[in-house]
């Protein structure tokens, strides 16, 4: 009998990724630290730890405060260190420290568990948008200041601590959809790390800097070009091709997560220092869109970005990027379904040999709904911008016409929801027209929409003063200030109302509390001294004014206030001396 040998024809399995567990541990630890930071802030506010303050957010977007206002905060330092480290280590932060990458990778792993393998969408021009967005966020403010306004750079100062940690973040009602869009939806249609590739402004800076990094994935002579490294890479890098040509990975999409290193059966790959990727170009790629189609893709994306950004003052910029990316892909895919003989979406066949099925019909109809909604949103946004343009030029009649079109359906417009910015402008216009009741309705809607907000509280309180016969004004102010004692302009407005109502003792008591809660607020201190001079203890006003001259020695207003207080108690010589000090300070300026 002939000896028969059995041949193993089973497919090879990628080895378990050794670095994956470590990376997930690091990423989860980052999330834990974020939660601890938030918890310390909340507990600090409740128990008055550290004066109710905490470190400002460790978030790259906080760097905008530096280029716009000269403020160095924790986020500015963090972003600067991340950029500098990229020159040496490449895009390690994206792969090992970004909370959005954790979300995207988790969604990608979850989809694969359900049998969905998202295919990367490859576009030439769309990949340039992250850098453009980054320049808009961090360079445009400088250009606008120096070139357009011709202003000098503001004085640089530090603000490492904050009382309102969540001020620059979206509310949970917006944050949750943001995570679903930028984490799940972008991965589902654009592939692994889809938002990183086409929507992240910080990656727009990290990517070109990565080319200067000497730390790269490199190959030795053991490579057999099996392609398992490319199959394992979740950054959509053609690893086996690049190491074959250059001896290293040069694609600036590489985030140094080392899945390719772990996947190599011959231990041919490693991360080490050596030559950089400068002046080296990636291998020719296959793209999903033609050159002509690229321009339509970009125009469609920019149209969607314009339509969704700050729509109804709900959608923040990065969420608008994610929504526009997803909508652009769906519309593009629907176009391919209409044009091609065969079309599919993941494992679902949408069209086969020119014949439609119900899934293909529903997909195209869904894309049509997206087109209608995007166009409607763009029209609403256009009406708002035209209204703002007319309002800035003093043409209130035309502005009100545009604002009415951009108002909700119940107000006679075409919008699906109200916009608090529009409501505020219209309410102020109505107050000028003596239509206080309608203005009160709009202010109340703003208040319900934005919640506990300092400006809306003040405006609503001021409007309430015209309806004192049926609105509990004092209850409005006291309730809000009890929960938000750091609202300086609300305190000032409340004390001013008490004074106008002739409730002088209550006004002085409230003013005293406002200063105690906000000891560095000079306007509140001035208000208190003036109240003491006019309706309280003039001698106490002198003491308070002298204290202000010590706290604010470079300002003339405390000395002028002291002069008035001394004049009230009959110390005319002291009043003249204080007036001279004020004039001296003003002369030095």
Secondary structure as UniProt FT lines:
FT   HELIX           18..47
FT   HELIX           49..52
FT   STRAND          54..55
FT   HELIX           60..63
FT   HELIX           64..69
FT   STRAND          71..72
FT   HELIX           74..89
FT   HELIX           92..96
FT   HELIX           99..113
FT   TURN            114..115
FT   HELIX           125..128
FT   HELIX           129..138
FT   HELIX           140..143
FT   HELIX           144..148
FT   STRAND          157..158
FT   STRAND          161..162
FT   HELIX           165..168
FT   HELIX           172..179
FT   HELIX           180..185
FT   HELIX           186..190
FT   TURN            192..193
FT   HELIX           194..198
FT   HELIX           201..210
FT   TURN            211..212
FT   STRAND          215..219
FT   TURN            221..222
FT   HELIX           228..232
FT   TURN            234..235
FT   HELIX           239..246
FT   TURN            252..253
FT   HELIX           259..263
FT   TURN            265..266
FT   STRAND          269..273
FT   TURN            278..279
FT   HELIX           291..308
FT   TURN            309..310
FT   HELIX           311..313
FT   HELIX           317..339
FT   STRAND          343..345
FT   TURN            346..347
FT   STRAND          348..352
FT   TURN            353..354
FT   STRAND          355..356
FT   HELIX           358..392
FT   TURN            393..394
FT   HELIX           396..405
FT   HELIX           409..411
FT   HELIX           420..432
FT   TURN            433..434
FT   HELIX           436..450
FT   HELIX           454..464
FT   HELIX           465..467
FT   TURN            468..470
FT   HELIX           473..483
FT   TURN            485..486
FT   HELIX           488..500
FT   TURN            501..502
FT   HELIX           504..517
FT   TURN            519..520
FT   HELIX           522..535
FT   HELIX           538..551
FT   TURN            552..554
FT   HELIX           557..569
FT   HELIX           572..588
//
